[in-house]
Amino acid sequence: MLFRRRTFKGTWALDGKGNVCRTYVGDLPPDTTNPSCAPIVSRKVGEIWKSKDGTRTSTLQAGVQ
């Protein structure tokens, strides 16, 4: 199965309770609420992880804005 890379736009903010909240503008990632809040997790450049439901993979890249 071939997956297409997608880009989503919006803003993010820390809620003061240990969560990062993303508010999307335009299209939303599949099965995502708006805003979408989740606990802050420390990641390192180059680290790859899967979404909680295992359907998406994310990578932290240096220099990407």
VEXLO-258739 format. One record per residue (C-alpha): residue in one letter; x, y, z. Coordinates in Angstrom, 1 decimal. Example, Ala and Ser with C-alpha at 12.3 -4.5 7.8 and 13.67 -1.06 7.14 Angstrom:
2
   res       xx       yy       zz
     A     12.3     -4.5      7.8
     S     13.7     -1.1      7.1
***
This chain:
65
   res       xx       yy       zz
     M      0.0      0.0      0.0
     L      1.4      3.4     -1.0
     F      0.8      6.3      1.4
     R      0.8     10.0      0.3
     R      2.7     12.4      2.4
     R      0.4     15.2      3.6
     T      1.0     18.5      5.2
     F     -1.4     20.2      7.6
     K     -1.4     23.9      8.7
     G     -2.4     25.6     11.9
     T     -1.0     26.7     15.2
     W      0.0     25.1     18.5
     A      0.0     26.3     22.1
     L      0.9     24.9     25.5
     D     -2.2     24.8     27.8
     G     -0.3     25.0     31.1
     K     -1.5     21.5     32.1
     G      1.3     19.6     30.4
     N     -0.4     19.4     27.0
     V      0.3     20.7     23.6
     C     -2.8     21.8     21.7
     R     -2.8     22.0     17.9
     T     -5.5     24.0     16.1
     Y     -5.7     23.1     12.4
     V     -6.7     25.5      9.6
     G     -8.2     23.9      6.6
     D     -8.0     20.1      6.3
     L     -7.7     18.0      9.4
     P     -5.7     14.8      9.8
     P     -8.0     11.7      9.8
     D     -9.9     11.1     13.0
     T     -8.6     14.3     14.6
     T    -10.6     16.8     16.7
     N     -9.9     20.6     16.4
     P     -8.2     21.6     18.6
     S     -6.3     18.4     19.3
     C     -4.5     18.3     22.7
     A     -2.1     15.6     23.9
     P      0.5     15.3     26.7
     I      3.9     16.8     25.9
     V      6.4     14.1     25.0
     S     10.1     14.8     24.6
     R     11.5     13.7     21.2
     K     15.0     13.8     19.6
     V     15.8     14.8     16.1
     G     15.6     11.8     13.8
     E     13.2      9.9     16.2
     I     10.3      8.1     14.5
     W      7.1      7.1     16.4
     K      3.6      5.9     15.6
     S      0.3      7.4     16.5
     K     -1.5      5.8     19.5
     D     -3.8      3.9     17.0
     G     -0.8      2.8     14.9
     T     -2.1      4.3     11.7
     R      0.3      7.2     11.3
     T      4.1      7.6     11.6
     S      5.8     10.8     12.5
     T      9.5     11.9     12.3
     L     11.1     14.9     14.0
     Q     13.4     16.6     11.4
     A     16.0     19.2     12.0
     G     15.4     22.6     10.3
     V     11.8     21.9      9.2
     Q      9.4     24.8      9.8
***
